[in-house]
């Protein structure tokens, strides 16, 4: 009889959901998280599209279940080495310990694109160029203001920063930024009804349930100005504004606009850790650096290596709901796999 | 002088893909394969040095070239200063300057 021990790497929504499902299936999960808290990137988020559910609610519910079910959790603990030996998974951590299990679920998530790499947009150069994550933190604190403490009278959002951009080596679409741009634009209008809000986009990808409706609401109720054109560069003005250059491609003419605040909708990219998992375990990565499941369908959470499973954004950009559903699938696959061992 | 009877002749506005000659576009595509990747975001035109001072619009110009609508293109391309800023901007990695150079060479004088 196999011991049914499973290591889950990453304590974000996927990792937590995977550990919860494993435990309910009679497995013994060990959840490893590098941060001081469980919750991952969601800890920095205020409200979730498209329902405006507070991110805190989702995190607290999962953390509550983890503790109720008595799932063993290691915080501030990073994976230093991972290997598969004689049918067992061995994970060593930076604190010098090592753990053995029958299977592992890699739910290590994504990295945010570092917006300073797009120098032409002036992040960290001009005070009122911020990222969507910075803005979300402002929403969370309940205070959205420019660097001088004043309310913005005009805000522009730029879609696809660090996504779909060969210049920075990220060809993939990060999927969730489009709807995040719509959500945040609406939230700005809720806070400041007189503020002029502009969204500069290449394509609007409203793939999820309720997303298109939110886009329509942004146009109809909030009068957000959607401009089809990618910003080529920005410059700071003497009064700390941001001057934008773009082409209004639908009008077919160059466009200039000065705003109080520019928000860069930063994309998701594969963390460096993925390459480590790939080389140490022999699993494959996609050209975009995300881990690869066995296929895109029924074996999406299995990998080419026995006992190694993947869930959430470790395999590519996903929204919260998708990540959680995939975590359940991964846990069920693990459960099925371990039951075949005994 | 001819009497004005109120008639005018309108040139056709439609891009006529049944009749347009795509041979130059095909040759440019062979020489600069990255041309196929354009999604029309307009970054090239937004950053364009010539576009700041003239009505030059590279996004529209190269699109017309792809459609084989080449009658007006030579005049348009003459406005380009070949500075290459557009290449630095393109998110799809299109060699925009290469497209312009090839069109300049291949379009009839």
Interface residues (C-beta under 8 A of the other chain):
Chain A: X120 X160 X164 X165 X166 X167 X202 X203 X228 X229 X230 X231 X232 X233 X245 X246 X247 X248 X249 X252 X253 X254 X255
Chain B: X39 X40 X41 X42 X43 X44 X45 X46 X47 X48 X51 X52 X57 X59 X60 X88 X89 X90 X91 X92 X93
